[in-house]
């Protein structure tokens, strides 16, 4: 069943239900009021008879002339009167015929009913009557009956009119519901058609026409935004594959060349063999590093590590100490006690990339400063050109000076990925006196207390080695 049909059926059901409910309330309210009026007229007749308004034991006005020309009881206004003794035997009846005497009427006549009267419905010659039986002081009772034909006729009219109204309202509701459903589902149909077309063709550049500011309009805007994000992601993936293929060609070409040379391994001198093996090992390491960085960027493995609040200076100190041991170079560290919520391993990887990048481009000392959530690494190399500054964090971007050096061009891209995924930013500038200063800044968070229960203290500057 389509949404449009469901909507139309719901409108019809709601309208019909509301109309039926209104008709039912009107029906029962009218029935209660008309019966109250009939009971009131019967009580009034009993009171008038009790005060002797009518001589002897004659019935109310109309007396025994209580039948119309066809012998039927007069409807609505005519009240029939019948007298019974304390045994329930009829003493005086209307000229149109005796009224039925039931067990309740006999109990009233016998004086066994505390309130001295009883009301109930009876049927006389197939016609409904309302009857009031009132006890007489000297014994016996008087029965008063009034036709309910007019009441039932009025109720039948209300019922028939309600059914007609329900039918009319249902038809109108069906038409209005169909019109509204068409307007509501029109944009959903377009959205479905676009989604089907995208699924069939894979073309993410299709745009959904958007009109209106209601829920379906916002859904169309959100769908367009989703398609735009998917298209951007697809372009980024394609660009990553193209750049990766380009970067992989160089080490693979070198490896193929070395493999061809190794086919003549026995003809090479010991020195040539040593250089060849060293070259193969270097190319293999570069290729392994490139593949690992590609996998990290492509699979987005950062979601596997849970964030934690760490003291940035302490974490950077671990990376700096490791870099000193590996390179034997002088690396100065100055750090405060700022903390941030980060993924620890990803943070160390980013800092390590910054330090390794500085070591690669400079033979002089390296300065690392951690202050107010910022990690900045300065070298004393050739610095950055105007063309390098806006692109230094792009994937696979390598400056002219870096093309002759080992590396994949992904290190600083990983730094930017770490900073932006933690709500931070990256920066690259030229250092006063020569060289470059590259780093990132993260939002500062309260750092946890140390084992003694006091807040951590700043990491002291490390002496160069």
Secondary structure as UniProt FT lines:
FT   HELIX           3..50
FT   TURN            51..52
FT   TURN            56..57
FT   TURN            61..64
FT   TURN            69..70
FT   TURN            76..77
FT   STRAND          79..84
FT   TURN            86..87
FT   STRAND          90..92
FT   TURN            95..96
FT   HELIX           103..109
FT   TURN            110..111
FT   TURN            114..115
FT   STRAND          117..124
FT   TURN            125..126
FT   STRAND          127..135
FT   TURN            137..138
FT   STRAND          141..147
FT   HELIX           149..201
FT   TURN            204..205
FT   HELIX           215..262
FT   TURN            263..264
FT   HELIX           265..267
FT   HELIX           270..299
FT   HELIX           301..304
FT   STRAND          308..311
FT   HELIX           312..327
FT   STRAND          331..335
FT   STRAND          339..342
FT   HELIX           344..361
FT   STRAND          366..371
FT   TURN            372..373
FT   STRAND          374..378
FT   HELIX           386..389
FT   TURN            390..393
FT   TURN            395..396
FT   HELIX           400..402
FT   TURN            403..404
FT   HELIX           411..421
FT   TURN            422..423
FT   STRAND          425..430
FT   TURN            432..433
FT   STRAND          436..441
FT   TURN            451..452
//
